[in-house]
Amino acid sequence: MKGVFIRLLGYRDVLGWHGIAGILLVLFSVTFYVASIIPSLSTVKKINETATQIQLNQMRTSTNSPIHKLNTNASLGDIYKNFPPQDEVAEILSKIYSMAKNSKITLEHGTYKKIIDKTSPFSKYEIEFPIKGKYSEIQLFTSRILNNIPAIALNQISFKRETINDTNIQSKLFFTLYILNK
């Protein structure tokens, strides 16, 4: 390091004091990075891995965690009980229409397509809802469906506004309702 400093003093007429100070600052920064930052990064990585492992262990040992329930208490029959049978589909759709009414959005009709998978214990309904309403109302409606019907999944959502001043938005929601085959 002393040799570098002496060589820089030889270039002081070319670089000037500002140039020499800049080079010394770069050298100091590189030295500091190698000596302090790099070892700290590996320490942070180890701490994050340890924290993740502790969280997983807590979830496995907690009696309220879904992982614990799946690993110790759940059989396939218990899991299948969470999915509605075919005869409850009309009731679920009625529930969705009442949620739309309570969310103050316009849901005039829906398109339903039943898909039967003979290799699976489940069938599914692909459901499309064209709706109109304010963005916050559509968001509320979507979250109500997902929170109240555990066997449904949101596949896609699209929004369309005719003009920039419109408060109402046209939206299409695409859901999949999983039902248990008998």
Summary of the structure (lengths in Angstrom):
residues: 182
radius of gyration: 30.8
end to end distance: 80.2
largest distance: 91.1
contacts: 437
relative contact order: 0.10
helix: 57%
strand: 23%
